[in-house]
Amino acid sequence: MAKTARCKDTGRNCEFIIRGDTEEELLANAAQHGMDTHQIGAQEDEFARFGRDFISQPGVGAGLVGERAEWLGKVKDTIQEE
């Protein structure tokens, strides 16, 4: 059974409907939409080029690593089955 989630249900002013045959596929599509449309996690990806050790240092990149994970958690909470 296909799964959907509405971007606007995550608090964004966006009518996009995220779809996937499985929860994993839906979340992958959500991550791509978040990056492409809302730049969610864009800074995380930029910092990742310098290595995860750099990001995880106290006070460096604070809040960047969790931005995408936090948004995907909101998406996961709104998944509906079609």
C-alpha positions as CSV (number, residue, x, y, z in Angstrom):
1,M,0.0,0.0,0.0
2,A,1.4,3.4,-1.0
3,K,2.3,6.0,1.6
4,T,2.0,9.7,1.5
5,A,2.8,12.7,3.7
6,R,2.0,16.4,3.2
7,C,4.8,18.8,3.5
8,K,2.5,21.4,5.0
9,D,1.8,19.1,7.9
10,T,5.4,19.5,9.0
11,G,4.9,23.3,9.5
12,R,6.1,24.4,6.0
13,N,4.0,26.6,3.7
14,C,4.2,24.0,1.0
15,E,1.5,21.9,-0.7
16,F,3.8,19.2,-1.9
17,I,2.7,15.6,-1.3
18,I,5.5,13.2,-0.6
19,R,4.9,9.7,-1.9
20,G,6.6,6.3,-1.6
21,D,5.7,2.6,-1.8
22,T,7.4,2.0,1.6
23,E,8.2,4.2,4.6
24,E,11.9,4.1,3.6
25,E,11.2,5.3,0.1
26,L,8.9,8.0,1.3
27,L,11.5,9.3,3.8
28,A,14.1,9.2,1.0
29,N,11.8,11.3,-1.2
30,A,11.1,13.6,1.7
31,A,14.8,14.1,2.3
32,Q,15.3,15.0,-1.4
33,H,12.3,17.4,-1.4
34,G,13.5,19.0,1.8
35,M,16.9,19.6,0.4
36,D,15.8,20.7,-3.1
37,T,12.9,22.9,-2.1
38,H,13.6,24.0,1.5
39,Q,17.4,23.6,1.8
40,I,16.8,21.4,4.8
41,G,20.2,19.8,5.6
42,A,22.1,21.8,3.0
43,Q,24.5,23.2,5.6
44,E,24.9,19.7,7.0
45,D,26.0,18.4,3.6
46,E,28.4,21.3,3.2
47,F,30.0,20.6,6.6
48,A,30.0,16.9,5.8
49,R,32.6,17.6,3.1
50,F,35.0,18.4,6.0
51,G,34.3,15.2,7.8
52,R,31.9,14.2,10.6
53,D,34.7,14.6,13.2
54,F,34.7,18.3,12.5
55,I,30.9,18.6,12.8
56,S,30.8,16.7,16.1
57,Q,33.3,19.0,17.9
58,P,31.6,20.9,20.7
59,G,30.3,24.3,19.4
60,V,31.1,23.5,15.8
61,G,28.2,23.1,13.4
62,A,25.8,23.0,16.3
63,G,22.3,22.2,15.2
64,L,23.2,21.4,11.6
65,V,23.5,17.7,11.8
66,G,20.1,17.3,13.4
67,E,18.2,19.6,11.1
68,R,17.4,17.0,8.4
69,A,16.7,14.3,11.1
70,E,14.3,16.6,12.9
71,W,12.4,17.4,9.8
72,L,12.2,13.8,8.7
73,G,10.8,12.9,12.1
74,K,8.0,15.4,11.5
75,V,7.4,13.8,8.1
76,K,7.3,10.3,9.7
77,D,4.7,11.5,12.2
78,T,2.4,12.5,9.3
79,I,2.6,9.5,7.0
80,Q,-0.7,8.2,5.8
81,E,-1.6,5.0,3.9
82,E,-3.5,5.4,0.6
